[in-house]
Amino acid sequence: MPIDTIALEKAIKRAIPVTHLEIEDQSSGCGDNYAIVLVSEVFEKKTTLQRHRMVNELLKDQIAQMHAFSQKTYTPKQWEELQAKSS
């Protein structure tokens, strides 16, 4: 059964405080390939690997049903800096 963006969003927001979240279905709507950008204060003082493991554990049931899943995780400060650079 394909995963939809609403289910992913609910699972993430239920588990951690979210400052910013982008979910992109990269499989043309079939729900097999997602990319997310996730900004949260819970990522403070965590390495990228620790952040990704946290998200993978949080979404393990959904990820098991996907063909591909990619993520970019940022602290609010990192996200602000990234947005400032792209402006």
C-alpha positions in Angstrom: 0.0 0.0 0.0 1.5 3.4 -1.0 2.3 6.0 1.6 0.9 9.4 1.2 2.3 12.8 2.3 -0.4 13.3 4.9 0.5 10.1 6.7 4.2 11.1 6.7 3.5 14.6 7.9 1.3 13.3 10.8 3.9 10.7 11.8 6.6 13.3 11.9 4.6 16.1 13.7 3.3 13.6 16.2 6.8 12.7 17.3 8.9 15.8 17.2 8.4 19.6 17.2 8.7 20.8 13.6 9.8 24.3 12.6 9.6 23.6 8.9 8.7 20.5 6.9 8.7 19.9 3.2 7.6 16.5 1.8 8.0 15.7 -1.9 6.6 12.7 -3.6 9.3 12.0 -6.2 7.5 9.0 -7.6 4.9 10.9 -9.7 2.2 10.2 -7.1 2.5 6.5 -6.5 4.0 7.0 -3.0 7.2 4.9 -3.5 9.8 7.6 -3.3 9.9 10.5 -0.9 12.3 13.3 -0.1 11.9 15.4 3.0 13.4 18.6 4.4 12.9 18.7 8.1 13.8 21.5 10.5 13.5 20.9 14.2 15.1 22.0 17.5 15.5 18.4 18.5 18.4 18.2 16.0 20.5 20.7 18.1 23.9 19.1 19.1 23.3 16.0 17.0 25.4 14.9 14.0 23.8 14.4 10.6 24.0 10.6 11.1 22.2 10.9 14.5 19.5 13.0 13.0 18.9 10.6 10.1 18.8 7.6 12.4 16.3 9.4 14.5 14.0 10.1 11.5 14.6 6.6 10.1 13.5 5.1 13.4 10.5 7.4 13.6 9.3 6.5 10.1 10.5 2.9 10.0 7.1 1.4 9.2 6.5 3.9 6.4 10.0 3.7 4.9 9.7 -0.1 4.8 6.9 0.3 2.3 8.9 2.7 0.1 11.3 2.2 -2.7 13.4 5.2 -1.8 13.6 7.8 1.0 15.9 10.8 1.3 16.1 13.4 4.0 17.8 16.7 4.8 17.6 17.7 8.4 18.5 21.1 9.9 18.4 23.0 13.2 16.3 26.2 13.0 19.6 28.2 13.0 21.0 26.2 10.1 17.8 26.6 8.2 17.8 30.3 8.7 21.4 30.5 7.5 20.6 28.4 4.5 17.6 30.6 3.6 19.7 33.7 4.0 22.3 32.4 1.6 19.7 31.5 -1.1 18.1 35.0 -0.9 
